[in-house]
Amino acid sequence: MAQYRRRPSAPRASRLDPFKAQAVRLLETHSYSAQQIFQRLREAGFDGGYTIVKDYVRKVRPPRREAFLKLSFAPAECAQLDWGLCRSRHRPHYAENRNAPSIFRSLLFGAPLIRF
């Protein structure tokens, strides 16, 4: 018995094909959303739907970079000193003057896991 084999379909032209280069240029200049790119392509004469633009943008969008900078220092190369104030309601019951604020400090060295 012969098995059914699906015939590969011939590649077709998409309505988005003439506008793909413009969509890539927009993504390279700014991190536009798919909706914003769709609106700009509509202004340029694109008459296709939003879903095809969204799928294409998802495929060609450059990967996102981390939004923060990781710093690393050798021991004794960097230190951070912070001061703070603690009001009386947080003071222990055995403190001499419970109405006076407590002043504290925090010293953090740049090497990992070294705190004083």
N, CA, C and O of each residue as an XYZ file, in Angstrom:
464
protein
N       0.832     -1.172      0.000
C       0.000      0.000      0.000
C       0.887      1.249      0.000
O       1.817      1.352      0.800
N       0.609      2.158     -0.862
C       1.398      3.377     -0.975
C       0.969      4.368      0.112
O      -0.216      4.535      0.401
N       1.955      5.004      0.688
C       1.660      5.995      1.724
C       1.521      7.379      1.097
O       2.126      7.692      0.072
N       0.714      8.178      1.745
C       0.497      9.536      1.276
C       1.687     10.399      1.652
O       2.128     10.394      2.801
N       2.194     11.123      0.705
C       3.280     12.072      0.955
C       2.827     13.443      0.490
O       2.397     13.642     -0.646
N       2.940     14.346      1.391
C       2.530     15.707      1.063
C       3.549     16.333      0.130
O       4.756     16.269      0.364
N       3.045     16.930     -0.917
C       3.920     17.581     -1.871
C       4.323     18.944     -1.336
O       3.453     19.688     -0.881
N       5.599     19.309     -1.369
C       5.980     20.651     -0.884
C       5.374     21.727     -1.781
O       5.386     21.628     -3.008
N       4.854     22.738     -1.135
C       4.226     23.818     -1.897
C       5.284     24.755     -2.455
O       6.364     24.913     -1.885
N       4.957     25.362     -3.561
C       5.875     26.309     -4.192
C       5.901     27.594     -3.377
O       4.857     28.059     -2.920
N       7.083     28.171     -3.190
C       7.153     29.429     -2.432
C       6.409     30.543     -3.167
O       6.540     30.712     -4.379
N       5.623     31.298     -2.393
C       4.852     32.403     -2.954
C       5.409     33.727     -2.476
O       6.074     33.811     -1.443
N       5.130     34.727     -3.227
C       5.531     36.078     -2.820
C       4.560     36.571     -1.752
O       3.362     36.289     -1.800
N       5.098     37.307     -0.796
C       4.288     37.845      0.289
C       4.005     39.319      0.025
O       4.755     39.992     -0.683
N       2.919     39.805      0.600
C       2.630     41.250      0.482
C       3.679     42.073      1.216
O       3.869     43.256      0.933
N       4.357     41.431      2.162
C       5.359     42.144      2.961
C       6.710     42.239      2.251
O       7.524     43.093      2.601
N       6.960     41.392      1.276
C       8.276     41.347      0.629
C       8.810     42.711      0.197
O       9.977     42.995      0.468
N       8.034     43.565     -0.454
C       8.596     44.864     -0.852
C       8.910     45.784      0.325
O       9.618     46.776      0.151
N       8.400     45.479      1.515
C       8.561     46.364      2.666
C       9.502     45.803      3.733
O       9.714     46.437      4.767
N      10.064     44.622      3.491
C      10.922     43.993      4.502
C      12.170     44.818      4.796
O      12.572     44.944      5.952
N      12.776     45.374      3.768
C      13.979     46.186      3.976
C      13.668     47.417      4.821
O      14.464     47.806      5.676
N      12.523     48.021      4.583
C      12.134     49.194      5.371
C      11.887     48.812      6.830
O      12.251     49.563      7.735
N      11.280     47.665      7.062
C      11.037     47.212      8.431
C      12.361     46.965      9.157
O      12.501     47.319     10.327
N      13.323     46.364      8.474
C      14.636     46.115      9.093
C      15.336     47.433      9.396
O      15.952     47.573     10.453
N      15.252     48.402      8.485
C      15.866     49.719      8.733
C      15.253     50.389      9.951
O      15.964     50.989     10.757
N      13.940     50.292     10.088
C      13.274     50.886     11.252
C      13.750     50.230     12.550
O      13.964     50.916     13.550
N      13.913     48.914     12.536
C      14.374     48.212     13.737
C      15.823     48.546     14.067
O      16.205     48.573     15.237
N      16.626     48.799     13.045
C      18.035     49.139     13.296
C      18.185     50.535     13.880
O      19.114     50.782     14.649
N      17.289     51.451     13.529
C      17.414     52.823     14.019
C      16.796     52.999     15.394
O      17.250     53.837     16.173
N      15.762     52.218     15.703
C      15.063     52.382     16.979
C      14.390     51.069     17.333
O      14.134     50.257     16.444
N      14.100     50.840     18.585
C      13.444     49.592     18.985
C      11.921     49.766     18.936
O      11.244     49.740     19.964
N      11.410     49.942     17.732
C       9.970     50.101     17.542
C       9.248     48.796     17.847
O       9.817     47.715     17.699
N       7.999     48.901     18.273
C       7.167     47.715     18.444
C       6.640     47.290     17.074
O       6.726     48.049     16.108
N       6.100     46.086     16.995
C       5.538     45.601     15.737
C       4.368     46.477     15.304
O       4.168     46.707     14.111
N       3.605     46.960     16.263
C       2.468     47.832     15.937
C       2.943     49.146     15.311
O       2.342     49.635     14.355
N       4.019     49.710     15.852
C       4.548     50.960     15.299
C       5.097     50.743     13.892
O       4.914     51.587     13.015
N       5.771     49.612     13.676
C       6.289     49.316     12.337
C       5.129     49.109     11.374
O       5.170     49.583     10.239
N       4.097     48.404     11.821
C       2.916     48.187     10.987
C       2.301     49.521     10.559
O       1.938     49.687      9.394
N       2.182     50.462     11.481
C       1.606     51.770     11.136
C       2.472     52.516     10.126
O       1.959     53.150      9.204
N       3.788     52.436     10.308
C       4.684     53.130      9.367
C       4.641     52.489      7.981
O       4.705     53.183      6.966
N       4.532     51.167      7.946
C       4.432     50.497      6.651
C       3.101     50.813      5.970
O       3.040     50.929      4.746
N       2.043     50.953      6.757
C       0.738     51.335      6.191
C       0.837     52.717      5.544
O       0.288     52.943      4.466
N       1.538     53.638      6.203
C       1.729     54.978      5.646
C       2.515     54.922      4.340
O       2.349     55.774      3.467
N       3.389     53.891      4.214
C       4.200     53.752      3.004
C       3.486     52.965      1.912
O       4.043     52.775      0.831
N       2.247     52.498      2.173
C       1.488     51.823      1.131
C       1.277     50.332      1.340
O       0.714     49.677      0.463
N       1.699     49.776      2.447
C       1.504     48.348      2.735
C       0.023     48.084      2.981
O      -0.608     48.788      3.770
N      -0.541     47.067      2.308
C      -1.962     46.782      2.474
C      -2.209     45.408      3.092
O      -3.321     44.887      3.013
N      -1.195     44.822      3.701
C      -1.342     43.529      4.361
C      -1.825     43.685      5.792
O      -2.186     44.779      6.225
N      -1.828     42.574      6.522
C      -2.328     42.568      7.887
C      -1.234     42.727      8.928
O      -0.041     42.676      8.629
N      -1.683     42.920     10.155
C      -0.764     43.135     11.275
C       0.004     41.859     11.633
O       1.180     41.933     11.992
N      -0.639     40.696     11.542
C      -0.015     39.449     11.987
C       1.241     39.125     11.191
O       2.228     38.675     11.773
N       1.234     39.338      9.897
C       2.419     39.044      9.091
C       3.572     39.967      9.477
O       4.730     39.551      9.477
N       3.256     41.220      9.804
C       4.295     42.159     10.249
C       4.826     41.732     11.617
O       6.036     41.741     11.844
N       3.942     41.367     12.512
C       4.350     40.947     13.860
C       5.249     39.717     13.805
O       6.267     39.669     14.494
N       4.891     38.727     13.001
C       5.703     37.521     12.874
C       7.070     37.828     12.273
O       8.077     37.267     12.705
N       7.113     38.709     11.285
C       8.394     39.066     10.666
C       9.277     39.846     11.631
O      10.481     39.604     11.705
N       8.685     40.780     12.372
C       9.456     41.568     13.345
C      10.024     40.651     14.420
O      11.171     40.823     14.832
N       9.246     39.687     14.876
C       9.722     38.747     15.879
C      10.909     37.940     15.366
O      11.805     37.585     16.132
N      10.911     37.651     14.058
C      11.986     36.848     13.474
C      13.271     37.650     13.267
O      14.363     37.116     13.461
N      13.158     38.921     12.877
C      14.353     39.696     12.513
C      14.810     40.687     13.576
O      15.851     41.323     13.411
N      14.055     40.832     14.661
C      14.434     41.810     15.686
C      15.780     41.426     16.296
O      15.997     40.260     16.628
N      16.689     42.397     16.448
C      17.969     42.094     17.093
C      17.740     41.672     18.547
O      16.803     42.153     19.185
N      18.578     40.783     19.073
C      18.393     40.361     20.473
C      18.592     41.536     21.426
O      19.394     42.437     21.178
N      17.839     41.499     22.519
C      17.941     42.580     23.510
C      19.216     42.432     24.326
O      19.664     41.326     24.628
N      19.780     43.574     24.669
C      20.964     43.584     25.524
C      20.534     43.811     26.956
O      19.446     44.324     27.218
N      21.391     43.428     27.875
C      21.086     43.641     29.285
C      21.027     45.131     29.572
O      21.773     45.914     28.984
N      20.137     45.520     30.478
C      19.904     46.932     30.753
C      20.807     47.475     31.855
O      20.665     48.634     32.246
N      21.711     46.680     32.353
C      22.591     47.156     33.423
C      24.014     46.740     33.121
O      24.266     45.876     32.281
N      24.929     47.365     33.816
C      26.345     47.120     33.631
C      26.870     46.369     34.839
O      26.736     46.837     35.970
N      27.461     45.223     34.613
C      28.033     44.447     35.715
C      29.462     44.935     35.969
O      30.303     44.935     35.070
N      29.708     45.340     37.186
C      31.035     45.822     37.564
C      31.733     44.767     38.398
O      31.102     44.086     39.207
N      33.014     44.635     38.204
C      33.788     43.728     39.050
C      35.108     44.418     39.382
O      35.730     45.050     38.528
N      35.515     44.284     40.627
C      36.730     44.930     41.107
C      37.589     43.908     41.830
O      37.083     42.926     42.373
N      38.866     44.142     41.831
C      39.786     43.327     42.609
C      39.656     43.726     44.079
O      39.217     44.839     44.369
N      40.025     42.853     45.006
C      39.960     43.221     46.426
C      40.755     44.496     46.707
O      41.859     44.679     46.195
N      40.181     45.363     47.519
C      40.766     46.641     47.946
C      40.866     47.657     46.815
O      41.508     48.693     46.988
N      40.263     47.400     45.687
C      40.275     48.353     44.592
C      39.113     49.338     44.701
O      39.195     50.447     44.175
N      38.043     48.950     45.370
C      36.854     49.782     45.453
C      36.151     49.527     46.781
O      36.160     48.406     47.290
N      35.545     50.568     47.339
C      34.740     50.422     48.556
C      33.598     51.426     48.504
O      33.712     52.481     47.881
N      32.498     51.086     49.164
C      31.336     51.965     49.215
C      30.927     52.123     50.670
O      30.801     51.137     51.395
N      30.721     53.350     51.091
C      30.344     53.635     52.464
C      29.016     54.365     52.459
O      28.867     55.391     51.795
N      28.048     53.835     53.201
C      26.722     54.446     53.289
C      26.404     54.751     54.745
O      26.771     54.000     55.649
N      25.714     55.867     54.953
C      25.250     56.253     56.281
C      23.739     56.222     56.294
O      23.097     56.440     55.266
N      23.169     55.953     57.455
C      21.727     55.929     57.557
C      21.256     56.402     58.915
O      22.056     56.580     59.833
N      19.962     56.605     59.041
C      19.352     57.099     60.261
C      18.170     56.205     60.595
O      17.343     55.910     59.732
N      18.092     55.776     61.840
C      17.010     54.909     62.281
C      16.234     55.630     63.378
O      16.820     56.017     64.389
N      14.940     55.816     63.200
C      14.114     56.528     64.176
C      13.876     55.693     65.427
O      14.185     54.502     65.454
N      13.333     56.312     66.446
C      13.219     55.707     67.773
C      12.325     54.473     67.817
O      12.579     53.590     68.636
N      11.315     54.364     67.001
C      10.439     53.208     67.113
C      11.139     51.914     66.728
O      10.641     50.830     67.033
N      12.280     52.007     66.068
C      13.037     50.815     65.702
C      14.160     50.511     66.686
O      14.882     49.525     66.530
N      14.302     51.349     67.683
C      15.396     51.138     68.644
C      14.983     50.077     69.652
O      13.800     49.940     69.964
N      15.933     49.342     70.152
C      15.601     48.314     71.140
C      15.134     48.928     72.459
O      15.420     50.090     72.750
N      14.430     48.155     73.231
C      13.851     48.646     74.487
C      14.908     48.979     75.534
O      14.630     49.726     76.473
N      16.117     48.435     75.387
C      17.165     48.680     76.383
C      18.030     49.890     76.053
O      18.988     50.160     76.777
N      17.724     50.634     74.977
C      18.523     51.799     74.620
C      18.368     52.883     75.693
O      17.317     52.995     76.325
N      19.423     53.676     75.890
C      19.419     54.708     76.918
C      18.362     55.778     76.633
O      17.531     56.079     77.490
N      18.397     56.336     75.456
C      17.451     57.378     75.093
C      16.650     56.886     73.897
O      17.143     56.922     72.770
N      15.428     56.430     74.121
C      14.645     55.824     73.049
C      14.111     56.859     72.067
O      13.628     56.478     71.001
N      14.174     58.136     72.375
C      13.668     59.169     71.475
C      14.730     59.685     70.509
O      14.394     60.342     69.524
N      15.987     59.404     70.767
C      17.068     59.872     69.893
C      17.237     58.895     68.729
O      17.154     57.683     68.931
N      17.470     59.393     67.532
C      17.676     58.493     66.393
C      19.035     57.802     66.472
O      19.980     58.327     67.060
N      19.113     56.643     65.883
C      20.379     55.905     65.793
C      20.991     56.171     64.428
O      20.296     56.200     63.412
N      22.283     56.362     64.422
C      23.013     56.548     63.178
C      23.801     55.272     62.929
O      24.452     54.758     63.839
N      23.750     54.759     61.719
C      24.491     53.544     61.411
C      25.269     53.744     60.127
O      25.012     54.673     59.362
N      26.218     52.864     59.906
C      27.013     52.905     58.689
C      27.117     51.505     58.122
O      26.989     50.509     58.834
N      27.355     51.455     56.818
C      27.528     50.194     56.116
C      28.714     50.361     55.190
O      28.750     51.293     54.386
N      29.673     49.477     55.292
C      30.870     49.531     54.456
C      30.902     48.269     53.610
O      30.889     47.159     54.142
N      30.944     48.433     52.305
C      30.935     47.315     51.382
C      32.150     47.434     50.478
O      32.324     48.432     49.780
N      32.982     46.413     50.498
C      34.157     46.393     49.627
C      33.785     45.790     48.286
O      32.815     45.040     48.180
N      34.566     46.124     47.255
C      34.258     45.670     45.897
C      34.425     44.183     45.692
O      33.824     43.644     44.762
N      35.192     43.495     46.487
C      35.352     42.060     46.306
C      34.096     41.352     46.825
O      33.491     41.820     47.789
N      33.705     40.271     46.228
C      32.476     39.606     46.653
C      32.562     39.029     48.059
O      33.602     38.516     48.472
N      31.467     39.121     48.778
C      31.291     38.521     50.093
C      32.227     39.049     51.177
O      32.512     38.327     52.133
N      32.708     40.276     51.061
C      33.518     40.880     52.105
C      32.767     42.104     52.612
O      32.805     43.157     51.976
N      32.088     41.981     53.745
C      31.330     43.099     54.302
C      31.742     43.305     55.745
O      31.998     42.349     56.477
N      31.804     44.577     56.146
C      32.162     44.891     57.523
C      31.111     45.811     58.116
O      31.218     46.202     59.278
